Amino acid sequence: MAINQYIKEIGRGKQGARSLTREQAADLFGQVLDGAVTDLEVGAFCLAMRIKGESTEEMSGFLDATGARLTRIPASDPPVLVLPSYNGARKLPLLTPLLAQLVARQGLPVLIHGTRTETGRVSVAQVLELLDISPLAQVRAINPGEVAYAPTEVLCPGLKRLLDTRRVLGVRNSGHSLVKLLNPCEGPAVIVGSYTHAEYAESMSAVFQHVGATAMLLRGTEGEAVADPRKLPRMEGFIQGRPQVLEEGQKGTAELPGLPEIDPASTAEYIRDVLSGRKPVPASIALQVEHILRLASELQRQGDPS
């Protein structure tokens, strides 16, 4: 169906808009990713969904469309840990690479995927470069115990284009929510999804359950997939879509001496100090690693349903 027909349904405002079926959403999002629509129509889609909000069926359809256009990471045994990194650091150090390295040390292959979506923030690519982890130029298998970084455009150029519309429109769109739910691997994976606002916890949980994902969901550090080193957030887990509470979390924020400045060099130096044992692993991140390993182990034990 032509995109203008979909926009008529979703573009009637917060009260009057109608949600699409999963199949319709996949068709619509596929047209956007394929560049088969005009810039004006892409803008209309972004703003309409921003006002209406994505239903579980719609986000599942968006994931279906993206999955059909991904260049996927080859399957691995054990499962791949998938860490989306799109928010970057503004007030706190960007410790997603630390989480990745700690999990890789336990033998899992780790994929970080992302792109810069916020100007003026430290990006994961900047920190990884100082840790001698270069971005992949093309998709390949990730070895157990390895951390790899795939820029979004390597996985799906159309998705990168959609994310970049934020620079023109000034607001997030459905792609920014989708990347935190995405499994870019051919085989089983553990996805770590994060949110910044509480209302997203419910919607992301519903999608993980609906698509049968194995995942962790938490309020990450400034929207990154790593636990805040100063406090223990609530962590929810999913095994092939079945939810479970991993950590209830604790209220309040504690001072944690020794955290670095947010600049890439200071962050990379801190990560090296933690990995070498010169500084302790923050307790919340250590617990996050333990829960990730349990999810991966349970996924292996049950087998991949696909």
Residue pairs with C-beta under 8 A, 6 or more apart in sequence:
1 24
1 27
1 28
3 28
3 31
3 32
3 37
3 41
3 45
4 41
6 20
6 24
6 27
6 28
6 45
7 41
7 44
7 45
7 48
9 17
9 18
9 20
10 17
10 18
10 19
10 20
10 45
10 48
10 49
10 52
11 17
11 44
11 47
11 48
11 52
12 18
13 51
13 52
14 51
14 52
14 53
17 48
17 51
17 52
19 52
19 55
19 57
19 58
20 28
20 55
20 57
20 58
20 61
21 57
21 61
22 57
22 58
22 60
22 61
22 64
23 61
24 61
25 57
25 58
25 59
25 60
25 61
25 62
25 64
25 65
26 61
26 62
26 64
26 65
26 68
27 61
27 65
28 45
28 61
28 65
29 61
29 62
29 65
29 66
29 174
30 65
30 68
30 69
31 37
32 42
32 45
32 158
32 162
33 65
33 66
33 69
33 156
33 158
33 159
33 161
33 162
34 69
34 158
35 158
35 161
37 45
42 162
42 165
43 165
43 168
43 169
45 173
45 174
46 162
46 165
46 169
46 171
46 173
46 174
47 169
47 171
49 58
49 173
49 174
50 171
50 172
50 173
53 203
54 62
54 174
54 177
54 203
56 203
56 206
56 207
56 210
57 210
59 174
59 177
59 178
59 181
59 203
59 207
60 207
60 210
60 211
62 174
62 178
63 178
63 181
63 182
63 207
63 211
66 156
66 159
66 178
66 182
67 182
67 183
69 156
69 158
69 159
70 155
70 156
70 184
71 138
71 139
71 154
71 155
71 156
72 139
72 155
72 184
72 185
72 186
73 80
73 111
73 139
73 140
73 141
73 142
73 150
73 184
73 185
73 186
74 139
74 140
74 141
74 185
74 186
74 187
75 185
75 186
75 187
75 188
76 109
76 141
76 142
76 144
76 185
76 187
77 187
77 300
78 107
78 108
78 109
78 144
78 296
78 300
79 108
79 187
79 188
79 189
79 190
79 214
79 296
79 299
79 300
80 108
80 109
80 110
80 111
80 142
80 185
80 187
80 188
80 189
80 190
81 100
81 103
81 108
81 109
81 110
81 111
81 189
81 190
81 192
81 292
81 296
82 111
82 113
82 182
82 183
82 184
82 185
82 189
82 190
82 191
82 192
83 96
83 99
83 100
83 110
83 111
83 112
83 113
83 192
83 225
83 226
84 112
84 113
84 114
84 179
84 180
84 182
84 191
84 192
84 193
84 194
84 225
85 94
85 96
85 112
85 113
85 114
85 123
85 124
85 224
85 225
86 114
86 115
86 117
86 163
86 176
86 179
86 180
86 223
87 117
87 118
87 121
87 196
87 220
87 222
87 223
87 224
88 94
88 116
88 117
88 118
88 121
88 122
88 123
88 124
88 222
88 224
89 121
89 122
89 221
89 222
89 224
89 262
89 267
90 118
90 120
90 121
90 122
90 222
90 262
91 222
91 262
92 221
92 222
92 228
92 229
92 259
92 262
93 229
93 259
93 260
93 261
93 262
93 266
93 267
93 270
94 122
94 123
94 124
94 127
94 221
94 224
94 262
94 264
94 267
95 221
95 224
95 226
95 229
95 267
95 271
95 282
95 285
96 112
96 124
96 127
96 224
96 225
96 226
97 112
97 124
97 127
97 128
97 131
97 133
97 147
97 267
97 268
97 271
98 226
98 270
98 271
98 274
98 275
98 285
99 192
99 225
99 226
99 227
99 285
99 288
99 289
100 110
100 112
100 147
101 110
101 131
101 147
101 271
101 275
102 275
102 281
102 285
102 286
102 289
103 110
103 289
103 292
103 293
104 110
104 145
104 146
104 147
105 145
105 275
106 289
106 293
107 144
107 145
108 144
108 145
108 190
108 292
108 293
108 296
109 141
109 142
109 143
109 144
109 145
109 146
109 148
110 142
110 146
110 147
110 148
111 142
111 148
111 149
111 150
111 184
111 185
111 189
112 124
112 128
112 147
112 148
112 149
112 150
113 149
113 150
113 151
113 152
113 155
113 179
113 182
113 184
114 123
114 124
114 125
114 149
114 151
114 152
114 179
115 151
115 152
115 153
115 160
115 163
116 123
116 125
117 163
117 166
117 176
119 167
122 262
122 263
122 264
122 267
124 149
125 135
125 149
125 151
126 264
127 264
127 267
127 268
127 271
128 134
128 135
128 149
129 264
130 264
130 265
130 268
131 268
131 271
131 272
133 147
133 148
133 149
134 149
135 149
135 150
135 151
135 154
136 148
136 149
136 150
136 151
136 154
137 154
138 154
139 150
139 154
139 155
140 148
142 148
150 184
151 160
152 159
152 160
152 163
152 179
153 160
155 184
156 184
159 175
159 178
159 179
162 173
162 174
162 175
163 173
163 175
163 176
163 179
165 173
166 172
166 173
166 176
177 200
177 203
177 204
180 193
180 194
180 195
180 204
180 225
181 191
181 193
181 204
181 207
181 208
181 211
181 213
181 215
182 191
183 189
183 191
183 213
187 304
187 306
188 214
188 299
188 300
188 304
188 306
189 214
190 214
190 215
190 216
190 292
190 295
190 296
190 299
191 208
191 213
191 214
191 215
191 216
192 215
192 216
192 217
192 218
192 220
192 225
192 292
193 204
193 208
193 215
193 216
193 217
193 218
193 225
194 217
194 218
194 219
194 220
194 223
194 224
194 225
194 226
195 201
195 204
195 217
195 218
195 219
195 220
195 223
196 219
196 220
196 222
196 223
198 219
201 217
201 219
201 236
204 217
205 217
205 236
205 238
205 243
207 213
208 215
208 217
208 238
208 241
208 243
209 238
209 241
209 242
209 243
210 241
211 241
212 240
212 241
212 305
213 238
213 240
213 241
214 238
214 239
214 240
214 295
214 298
214 299
215 237
215 238
215 295
216 235
216 236
216 237
216 238
216 246
216 288
216 291
216 292
216 295
217 235
217 236
217 237
217 238
218 225
218 227
218 233
218 234
218 235
218 236
218 288
219 228
219 233
219 234
220 226
220 227
220 228
220 233
221 227
221 228
221 229
226 285
226 288
227 233
227 235
227 282
227 284
227 285
227 287
227 288
228 253
228 284
229 256
229 259
229 282
229 284
229 285
230 253
230 254
230 255
230 256
230 259
230 282
230 284
231 250
231 252
231 253
231 254
231 284
232 247
232 249
232 250
232 283
232 284
232 287
233 247
233 249
233 284
234 245
234 247
234 248
234 249
235 245
235 246
235 247
235 249
235 287
235 288
235 291
236 243
236 244
236 245
236 246
237 243
237 244
237 245
237 246
237 291
237 294
237 295
238 244
239 295
239 298
239 299
239 302
240 299
240 302
240 305
246 291
246 294
247 287
247 291
256 282
258 270
258 279
259 270
260 266
260 267
260 269
260 270
261 267
270 279
273 279
274 280
274 281
281 289
